[in-house]
């Protein structure tokens, strides 16, 4: 299992690279990995990154409305 600190760094890199399109980018990566028969661990890692990006977006949306 990938350490949380590593996942956070990767999620930040994805967000800095793709901005608001990060979630869509990761969904595309997950779909491609599934189609290509990537190892389950790789798909899970991409899913964890997607969850972190979605959590970040929800948190920012919550605090932006207050």
Secondary structure in CASP SS format (residue, H / E / C, confidence):
PFRMAT SS
TARGET T0000
AUTHOR 0000-0000-0000
METHOD secondary structure of the structure
MODEL  1
X C 1.00
X C 1.00
X C 1.00
X H 1.00
X H 1.00
X H 1.00
X H 1.00
X H 1.00
X H 1.00
X H 1.00
X H 1.00
X H 1.00
X H 1.00
X H 1.00
X H 1.00
X H 1.00
X H 1.00
X H 1.00
X H 1.00
X H 1.00
X H 1.00
X H 1.00
X H 1.00
X H 1.00
X H 1.00
X H 1.00
X H 1.00
X H 1.00
X H 1.00
X H 1.00
X H 1.00
X H 1.00
X H 1.00
X H 1.00
X H 1.00
X C 1.00
X C 1.00
X C 1.00
X C 1.00
X H 1.00
X H 1.00
X H 1.00
X H 1.00
X H 1.00
X H 1.00
X H 1.00
X H 1.00
X H 1.00
X H 1.00
X H 1.00
X H 1.00
X H 1.00
X H 1.00
X H 1.00
X H 1.00
X H 1.00
X H 1.00
X H 1.00
X H 1.00
X H 1.00
X H 1.00
X H 1.00
X H 1.00
X H 1.00
X C 1.00
X C 1.00
END
